[in-house]
């Protein structure tokens, strides 16, 4: 989850700077691979883990998908609608904050579960 957030952060920074040297497609591909890995990890948690932790993990995965979708859309719109840059930055800022909140909630739920384990 931490790595996925960092890759999303790198992609958004490259999009904000409109950095021609940054390979945004590569970063978005990495993010997509990390989302798949997180989904696979969550599958076991859904089956075996406490429901509170599984629900928190699901919230992280959902928030991460929204961030990814926004970044992909932003990247596609770069060439065709540069005037909407501020809208994408604002939307990403809100969605990244929601992702951060969901990761914190997941960590809290996982910590509680570990503390209560026999």
Secondary structure as GFF3:
##gff-version 3
##sequence-region A 1 118
A	DSSP	alpha_helix	2	17	.	.	.	ID=ss1
A	DSSP	alpha_helix	24	48	.	.	.	ID=ss2
A	DSSP	alpha_helix	51	77	.	.	.	ID=ss3
A	DSSP	three_ten_helix	82	84	.	.	.	ID=ss4
A	DSSP	alpha_helix	85	116	.	.	.	ID=ss5
###
